[in-house]
Amino acid sequence: MANDQTFQAVEDVLLANSRTPTTNLGHYEHHDPDSAGNQPRELTSKESLSDLIFRAVARSAGGITVAIMLAVGLFLAFRASSALSVAGFSFLTEQEWSPETQTFGIAAVLFGTVSIALVALSVSFPLSLGTALLIAEVVSPKIRQSLITIVDLMAAVPSVIFGLWGVFFLQSAVIPVSTWISTYFSWIPIFAVTDESGQSLTEASAFTSSAFIAGIVVGFMVVPTQTSVMREAFAQTPVGEREGALALGSTRWGMIRSTVLPFGRGGIIGGTMLGLGRALGETIAVYMIISPIFVINWQLLKTGSNSVSALIALRYGESSEFGLSALMAAGLVLFIITLIINFTASSIVARSRSGAQS
């Protein structure tokens, strides 16, 4: 009887093992998910009061910022509607500025704005790139923090200080440089300084208050912004890639060229474009330096230039109601251009922080 019971127990075990899948890691049994005790549980979490407050504040701040930008754009568009309805598309092609006779446009001032901004980038880009690499890769950590503080403090200097410095110091120092450039590179049209008959000018008065001088001053003003963005991008280069390049026998410059610069490419482009947006909208420094004209001046070294922001500052106090509408239209164009440039730059900088450029 005992043997029969033992044999029956062994048979039951063998039968159960033949129905249950086995692996070399053990065996498992198939359970019906719908059977009792195996229903999926719903995981729910209750947010704390601090999380709810933070989310509400963050969303409100973002919404208010976007609302302010839209309100500024709508305000400019509304105030500029009367002038734009009169000028039409010629507002972008007309050089003269005479709202009283309904002959006005921003072709000349827009060209001056772009030319000053390009000169500024030509000055600020190498300075910003070199300073960012110096801070991020060359100096010791003790000196690095001091340099970061100094560069950041440059951004706090009022633009009127830069304007005064440009008028009373830089202008007289740059005139010999402008004369030398015009003498040896006048075969390039933008570096020639000529009168209406095409004769070259050499007197110092022909080189003052030019787009070149204004661009240099604005270039120094945008250096802190560009340097900060580039430095942050360079600092995010993975340490393993730096050490790997050095371990393979690369020099310091070779490591920077093969690792840091490719990783920070997005920061370089984004910082440059942010500086361009700042240069396009600079007002006081440009207003103090240039000699306003309303004609397209292709000669960057020659006296006379203009910008949209300087035009608004120059004509705002003496304009009629229709003249104010024309100035609002000029401001609207500058607002749209600056917004597009800054938004593009921010997108590039945000993508570069993911490390995808490495």
C-alpha positions as a printed Julia matrix, in Angstrom:
358×3 Matrix{Float64}:
  0.0     0.0     0.0
  2.82    2.39    0.84
  4.61    1.51   -2.36
  1.47    2.26   -4.38
  1.17    5.67   -2.74
  4.84    6.47   -3.36
  4.59    5.42   -6.99
  1.48    7.56   -7.45
  3.25   10.62   -5.94
  6.27   10.22   -8.26
  3.95    9.86  -11.25
  2.14   13.06  -10.31
  5.44   14.98  -10.04
  6.66   13.75  -13.42
  3.35   14.61  -15.0
  3.47   18.14  -13.52
  7.04   18.71  -14.75
  6.13   17.58  -18.25
  3.41   20.27  -18.38
  5.57   23.09  -16.9
  8.22   24.74  -19.21
 11.71   24.51  -17.76
 15.03   26.18  -18.45
 18.51   25.78  -17.13
 17.72   28.61  -14.74
 14.82   26.77  -13.13
 11.17   26.33  -13.97
  8.26   28.68  -14.05
  4.55   28.27  -14.14
  2.12   30.07  -16.38
 -0.39   32.16  -14.48
 -3.55   33.49  -15.97
 -3.49   37.33  -15.67
 -7.2    37.31  -15.2
 -7.04   34.93  -12.27
 -7.69   36.21   -8.8
 -4.8    38.03   -7.17
 -2.99   38.93  -10.45
 -4.93   41.99  -11.59
 -2.67   44.95  -12.63
 -2.54   47.67  -10.03
 -3.0    51.34  -10.84
 -0.11   53.39   -9.48
 -1.22   56.83   -8.44
  0.73   59.48   -6.6
 -0.56   62.57   -4.93
  1.45   65.7    -5.66
  2.57   67.71   -2.71
  1.47   71.29   -2.18
  4.96   72.62   -2.97
  4.97   70.81   -6.35
  1.56   72.25   -7.22
  2.69   75.78   -6.3
  5.94   75.44   -8.27
  4.13   74.18  -11.37
  1.58   76.98  -11.18
  4.27   79.66  -10.75
  6.39   78.26  -13.59
  3.46   78.08  -15.97
  2.33   81.56  -15.02
  5.82   82.98  -15.58
  6.09   81.36  -18.99
  2.62   82.47  -19.97
  3.22   86.05  -18.84
  6.48   86.23  -20.78
  4.85   85.05  -23.99
  1.9    87.37  -23.39
  4.2    90.37  -22.97
  6.01   89.56  -26.22
  2.72   89.22  -28.07
  1.42   92.42  -26.5
  4.51   94.35  -27.64
  4.17   92.99  -31.16
  0.45   93.73  -31.34
  0.99   97.23  -29.95
  3.64   98.02  -32.56
  1.52   96.55  -35.33
 -1.53   98.58  -34.27
  0.38  101.84  -33.98
  2.2   101.23  -37.27
 -0.88  100.3   -39.28
 -1.63  103.83  -40.49
  1.93  104.41  -41.76
  2.19  100.97  -43.36
 -1.15  101.44  -45.13
  0.25  104.59  -46.78
  3.78  103.37  -47.55
  3.02   99.78  -48.44
  5.92   97.63  -49.61
  7.96  100.74  -50.46
  8.53  101.11  -46.71
 11.29   98.5   -47.09
 12.8    99.97  -50.28
 12.56  103.76  -49.84
 15.7   105.49  -48.49
 14.3   108.93  -47.7
 12.65  109.59  -44.34
 10.06  112.33  -44.64
  6.73  111.27  -43.1
  5.4   114.83  -43.5
  5.45  114.42  -47.29
  4.47  110.74  -46.99
  7.78  109.7   -48.54
  9.52  107.5   -46.07
 11.18  104.12  -45.78
 13.84  102.24  -43.85
 16.06  100.93  -46.65
 18.96  103.23  -45.68
 18.61  102.84  -41.92
 18.11   99.08  -42.2
 21.25   98.81  -44.29
 23.14  100.86  -41.7
 21.79   98.65  -38.91
 22.99   95.5   -40.63
 26.38   96.97  -41.57
 27.07   98.13  -38.0
 26.02   94.73  -36.66
 28.29   92.87  -39.09
 31.26   95.05  -38.18
 30.45   94.38  -34.52
 30.44   90.61  -35.1
 33.75   90.82  -36.97
 35.25   92.42  -33.88
 33.46   90.47  -31.15
 33.61   86.93  -32.55
 37.39   86.36  -32.34
 37.56   88.13  -28.97
 34.68   86.08  -27.56
 35.95   82.76  -28.91
 39.47   83.36  -27.63
 38.26   84.54  -24.22
 35.89   81.59  -23.84
 38.66   79.1   -24.7
 41.05   80.86  -22.34
 38.61   80.66  -19.44
 37.4    77.12  -20.12
 40.63   75.39  -21.17
 43.78   77.31  -20.33
 43.75   79.2   -17.02
 43.81   77.55  -13.61
 40.56   77.19  -11.62
 41.61   79.94   -9.2
 42.04   82.49  -11.97
 39.05   81.16  -13.95
 36.44   82.38  -11.49
 37.95   85.87  -11.41
 37.94   86.09  -15.2
 34.32   84.9   -15.34
 33.35   87.63  -12.9
 35.18   90.3   -14.86
 33.61   89.28  -18.17
 30.13   89.13  -16.65
 30.59   92.58  -15.11
 31.31   93.98  -18.58
 27.71   93.23  -19.5
 26.56   95.52  -16.66
 28.36   98.59  -18.04
 25.73  101.05  -19.37
 25.74  101.58  -23.11
 26.12  105.34  -22.65
 29.54  104.69  -21.09
 30.58  102.75  -24.18
 29.24  105.59  -26.3
 31.26  108.22  -24.44
 34.36  106.04  -24.65
 33.83  105.61  -28.38
 33.33  109.32  -29.03
 36.14  110.79  -26.93
 38.78  108.07  -27.07
 38.25  105.3   -29.61
 37.29  107.53  -32.52
 40.57  109.46  -32.54
 42.54  106.24  -32.09
 40.75  104.43  -34.93
 41.03  107.2   -37.55
 44.68  106.31  -38.38
 43.65  102.67  -38.74
 40.76  103.61  -41.01
 43.09  105.77  -43.11
 45.57  102.92  -43.49
 42.83  100.47  -44.47
 41.44  102.92  -47.02
 44.9   103.57  -48.47
 45.92   99.95  -49.02
 42.56   98.22  -49.44
 40.56  100.81  -51.37
 40.31   98.32  -54.23
 37.64   96.65  -52.07
 34.54   98.87  -52.47
 33.48   98.78  -48.82
 36.92  100.04  -47.71
 37.13  102.92  -50.18
 36.48  106.48  -49.0
 35.63  108.76  -51.92
 33.65  111.89  -52.64
 30.78  112.25  -55.11
 33.19  112.48  -58.04
 35.04  109.32  -57.04
 38.18  111.0   -55.72
 39.78  109.41  -52.67
 39.53  111.34  -49.41
 42.39  111.44  -46.94
 41.43  114.09  -44.4
 40.53  112.89  -40.91
 37.03  114.42  -41.03
 36.07  111.89  -43.71
 36.62  108.97  -41.33
 34.76  110.16  -38.23
 31.31  109.01  -37.09
 31.37  106.03  -39.41
 29.71  102.64  -39.3
 33.16  101.15  -38.73
 33.7   103.04  -35.47
 30.16  102.39  -34.27
 30.56   98.7   -35.09
 33.75   98.45  -33.05
 32.05   99.97  -30.01
 29.01   97.71  -30.33
 31.34   94.75  -30.82
 32.94   95.36  -27.43
 29.47   95.61  -25.92
 28.34   92.17  -27.14
 31.57   90.36  -26.17
 30.29   89.39  -22.66
 27.1    87.82  -24.04
 28.9    85.77  -26.66
 31.68   84.75  -24.28
 29.26   83.49  -21.63
 27.35   81.29  -24.07
 30.5    79.87  -25.67
 32.17   79.25  -22.31
 29.19   77.28  -21.01
 29.14   75.16  -24.16
 32.87   74.42  -23.92
 32.63   73.57  -20.22
 30.1    70.82  -20.97
 32.57   68.82  -23.06
 32.8    65.34  -21.44
 35.93   64.87  -19.37
 36.4    61.39  -20.79
 36.73   62.74  -24.32
 39.27   65.35  -23.21
 41.34   62.76  -21.35
 41.04   60.28  -24.23
 42.43   62.81  -26.72
 45.32   63.67  -24.4
 46.0    59.98  -23.69
 46.34   59.32  -27.42
 49.15   61.86  -27.58
 47.24   64.96  -28.6
 48.56   68.39  -27.67
 46.44   70.89  -25.77
 45.46   72.66  -28.98
 44.87   69.32  -30.71
 42.51   68.27  -27.93
 40.64   71.59  -28.17
 40.4    71.38  -31.95
 39.23   67.76  -32.08
 37.03   67.63  -28.99
 36.06   70.96  -27.45
 35.33   72.95  -30.61
 33.15   70.24  -32.26
 31.23   69.74  -29.03
 30.69   73.49  -28.59
 29.78   74.21  -32.22
 26.17   74.87  -31.31
 27.21   77.23  -28.51
 29.51   79.12  -30.87
 26.75   79.61  -33.45
 24.1    80.39  -30.85
 26.3    82.86  -28.97
 27.22   84.63  -32.2
 23.58   84.99  -33.19
 22.62   86.25  -29.74
 25.35   88.85  -30.09
 23.96   89.76  -33.51
 20.52   90.3   -32.0
 22.02   92.57  -29.35
 24.03   94.49  -31.95
 20.98   95.09  -34.15
 19.07   96.7   -31.3
 21.79   98.85  -29.76
 20.65  102.48  -29.54
 22.48  104.96  -27.33
 26.08  104.1   -28.24
 25.28  104.14  -31.96
 23.25  107.34  -31.63
 26.17  109.09  -29.93
 28.78  108.05  -32.51
 27.24  108.09  -35.99
 26.39  111.05  -38.18
 22.82  110.27  -39.34
 22.21  110.1   -43.09
 19.31  108.72  -45.11
 21.12  107.17  -48.02
 22.71  103.76  -48.37
 26.42  104.18  -47.66
 28.44  101.22  -48.92
 31.7   102.72  -47.64
 31.98  101.54  -44.05
 34.93  103.78  -43.22
 33.31  106.99  -44.47
 31.49  109.46  -42.27
 27.75  108.89  -42.11
 25.54  105.97  -41.26
 22.27  105.24  -39.48
 20.33  102.54  -37.69
 16.7   101.84  -36.91
 17.13  102.29  -33.16
 19.11  105.51  -33.62
 16.42  106.81  -35.99
 13.73  106.24  -33.37
 15.8   107.94  -30.68
 16.56  110.87  -33.01
 13.05  111.56  -34.32
 10.77  110.44  -31.51
 10.55  113.77  -29.69
  9.78  115.92  -32.76
  7.47  113.66  -34.75
  3.81  114.21  -35.49
  1.15  111.57  -34.94
  1.75  110.13  -38.4
  5.52  110.39  -37.89
  5.2   108.38  -34.69
  3.28  105.75  -36.62
  6.14  105.57  -39.12
  8.64  105.17  -36.28
  6.49  102.41  -34.81
  6.61  100.66  -38.19
 10.4   100.87  -38.17
 10.42   99.48  -34.64
  8.11   96.66  -35.7
 10.52   95.57  -38.44
 13.45   95.64  -36.02
 11.39   93.76  -33.41
 10.56   90.98  -35.87
 14.14   90.64  -37.12
 15.58   90.57  -33.61
 12.95   88.1   -32.41
 13.7    85.69  -35.27
 17.45   85.87  -34.68
 17.21   85.41  -30.91
 14.72   82.54  -31.2
 16.95   80.75  -33.7
 19.99   81.29  -31.5
 18.2    79.98  -28.4
 17.12   76.86  -30.29
 20.68   76.18  -31.42
 22.1    76.68  -27.93
 19.43   74.42  -26.4
 20.22   71.61  -28.84
 23.95   71.94  -28.24
 23.53   71.24  -24.52
 22.45   67.66  -25.19
 25.96   66.67  -26.29
 24.75   65.56  -29.71
 27.44   67.63  -31.4
 30.2    65.53  -29.87
